[in-house]
Amino acid sequence: MAFDIPSIIILITLFIIFMIFLVFDLFGRNEKYGYLAYAIAVIPVNFFWGIGGDPLFAYIILFILWIATILRDTIGIYQKKEKEINEILMYLAIAILIQLITSAIIPEANPLLQDSVEKFWFFWLPNVHSATNPALAVTFRISATILIFLIIIPLLLDIKGEEVRLPIIIIFVAIFIAPFLYLSYIWIPDPAGFWTLTFLFLVVLFLVLLLITRSGLEKK
């Protein structure tokens, strides 16, 4: 496939569909279909990749779409209390799972799309370290970093001031091991470097959680 006029029209249409679900709450329907924006974001991005778009640029677009959706929901948590952190994380996790499955299928179906990607187990992800465009590689790193830290913010807002026991805090920290590992890898590919940076991220998150939560054993 190529970037012909029909493909461009389909791509624009898919982005419009995403925008509809991004601003779904503005329609005043009192339904939670706005959360589907996380999953719908993968459709135009993978279509763009499938017709020959740069996978690095495709993932940058995906990260931006997810960032916009998380910002929307974070504002809902912080100001209007209309969003639930559990639902945000659930729909985002589903979207990430869909994207991982798609990333395992698309390059296998079309080997021509294996350029500029590298295989992690079954999944083909952008090879940021061999990118021919340094500006694109930096943009990918920055957008991925912003996305991961924005995922943490709703969690922190939701449990701030709550009674949370130490084992639960450890579980929260453990959930972010994989995201922190990938984030560290795209910045520092050296094994010693990304393991050290990941450990630093985990310790900082552990400290922040200790500071903003209360012990479940406090006297009343």
C-alpha positions in Angstrom: 0.0 0.0 0.0 1.0 3.6 -0.4 0.0 7.1 0.6 -2.6 7.5 -2.1 -5.7 9.7 -1.8 -8.1 7.0 -0.6 -5.6 5.9 2.1 -5.2 9.5 3.3 -9.0 10.0 3.4 -9.3 6.8 5.5 -6.5 7.9 7.8 -8.2 11.3 8.4 -11.5 9.6 9.0 -9.9 7.4 11.6 -8.4 10.4 13.4 -11.8 12.1 13.4 -13.4 9.0 15.0 -10.7 9.2 17.7 -11.5 12.9 18.3 -15.2 12.1 18.7 -14.4 9.7 21.5 -11.8 12.1 23.0 -14.4 14.8 23.5 -17.3 12.3 24.0 -18.2 13.9 27.4 -19.1 17.1 25.6 -22.1 15.4 24.0 -23.7 15.2 27.5 -24.8 11.6 27.1 -23.7 10.5 30.6 -22.1 7.4 29.1 -18.6 6.2 29.7 -17.7 5.6 26.0 -15.1 8.3 26.2 -12.7 5.7 27.7 -12.7 3.9 24.4 -10.5 6.7 23.1 -7.5 4.8 24.5 -8.2 1.7 22.3 -9.4 3.6 19.3 -6.2 5.6 19.2 -4.3 2.5 18.0 -6.5 2.2 14.9 -5.3 5.2 12.9 -1.7 4.8 14.1 -1.4 1.2 12.9 -3.2 2.0 9.7 -0.5 4.7 9.1 2.2 2.2 9.9 0.5 -0.5 7.7 0.5 1.7 4.6 4.2 2.4 5.0 4.5 5.1 7.6 7.6 5.4 9.7 7.0 3.2 12.8 8.9 5.7 15.0 6.7 8.5 13.9 3.6 6.3 14.2 4.4 5.6 17.9 5.0 9.2 18.5 1.5 9.9 17.3 0.1 7.1 19.4 1.9 8.5 22.5 0.5 12.0 21.8 -3.0 10.6 21.4 -2.7 8.7 24.7 -1.2 11.8 26.4 -4.2 13.9 25.3 -6.6 11.3 26.7 -4.8 10.9 30.0 -4.7 14.7 30.4 -8.5 14.8 29.8 -9.1 12.1 32.4 -6.6 13.5 34.9 -8.5 16.8 34.8 -11.7 14.9 35.4 -10.1 13.3 38.6 -8.6 16.4 39.9 -11.3 19.0 39.3 -14.7 17.3 38.8 -14.1 13.9 40.3 -16.0 12.5 37.3 -13.2 10.0 36.4 -12.1 6.8 38.2 -8.4 5.9 38.3 -9.3 2.2 38.1 -11.2 2.7 34.8 -8.5 4.9 33.4 -5.8 2.3 34.1 -8.0 -0.6 32.9 -8.8 1.0 29.5 -5.3 2.1 29.0 -4.0 -1.4 29.8 -6.4 -2.8 27.3 -5.2 -0.4 24.7 -1.6 -1.2 25.4 -2.3 -4.9 25.1 -4.1 -4.3 21.8 -1.1 -2.4 20.5 1.3 -5.1 21.6 -0.7 -7.8 19.8 -1.0 -5.6 16.7 2.8 -4.9 16.8 3.3 -8.7 16.7 1.0 -9.2 13.7 1.7 -6.3 11.3 5.4 -6.8 10.6 5.0 -10.6 10.4 2.2 -10.1 7.9 4.3 -7.7 5.9 8.1 -8.2 6.3 8.7 -4.9 4.4 7.5 -3.2 7.6 10.2 -4.7 9.7 12.6 -1.8 8.9 13.3 0.6 11.8 11.8 -1.9 14.3 13.3 -4.5 16.6 11.8 -7.6 18.1 11.2 -8.0 21.8 10.0 -11.5 22.3 7.0 -11.6 20.0 6.6 -7.8 19.6 8.1 -5.5 17.0 8.8 -2.1 18.6 10.5 1.0 17.2 14.3 0.8 17.2 15.1 4.2 18.6 18.8 3.5 18.8 19.2 2.9 15.0 16.9 5.8 13.9 18.3 7.7 10.9 16.5 10.8 12.1 18.0 11.9 15.5 15.2 14.5 16.0 12.6 11.8 15.6 14.4 9.6 18.1 14.6 12.3 20.7 10.9 13.1 20.2 10.0 9.5 20.7 12.0 9.3 23.9 10.4 12.5 25.3 6.9 11.5 24.4 7.3 8.1 25.9 8.7 9.6 29.1 5.8 12.1 29.4 3.3 9.3 28.8 4.7 7.0 31.5 4.9 9.8 34.1 1.4 11.0 33.2 0.1 7.5 33.8 1.5 7.8 37.4 -0.1 11.2 38.1 -3.8 10.0 38.3 -2.7 7.1 40.6 -1.0 9.6 42.9 -4.0 11.9 42.9 -6.3 9.1 43.7 -4.4 7.7 46.7 -3.1 11.0 48.1 -3.9 11.2 51.8 -5.4 7.7 51.8 -4.5 4.9 54.2 -2.3 2.5 52.2 -0.3 -0.3 53.8 3.3 -1.0 52.8 2.6 -4.2 50.9 0.1 -2.4 48.7 2.7 0.4 48.0 5.2 -2.3 47.0 2.6 -3.8 44.6 2.0 -0.3 43.1 5.7 0.1 42.6 6.1 -3.4 41.1 3.4 -2.6 38.5 5.7 0.0 37.0 8.8 -2.2 36.7 8.1 -3.0 33.0 7.3 0.6 31.9 10.4 1.9 33.7 12.5 -0.8 32.2 11.4 0.2 28.7 11.8 3.9 29.5 15.3 3.3 30.8 16.2 1.2 27.8 15.3 3.8 25.2 17.4 6.3 27.0 20.3 4.1 28.0 20.6 0.9 26.0 23.6 -0.4 28.0 22.3 -3.2 30.4 24.0 -1.8 33.5 22.7 1.7 32.7 19.1 0.9 32.1 18.9 -1.4 35.2 20.4 1.3 37.3 18.1 3.9 36.0 15.1 1.7 36.5 16.1 1.1 40.1 16.3 4.8 40.6 12.8 5.3 39.1 11.3 2.6 41.4 13.0 4.0 44.5 11.7 7.6 43.8 8.2 6.3 43.2 8.3 4.3 46.4 9.4 7.4 48.3 6.7 9.5 46.8 4.0 7.0 47.7 5.3 6.8 51.2 5.1 10.6 51.5 1.6 11.1 50.1 -0.1 8.2 51.8 -0.9 7.4 55.4 -0.3 4.1 57.3 -3.3 1.8 57.5 -2.3 1.1 61.1 -2.5 4.7 62.4 -4.4 5.2 65.7 -7.7 7.0 65.4 
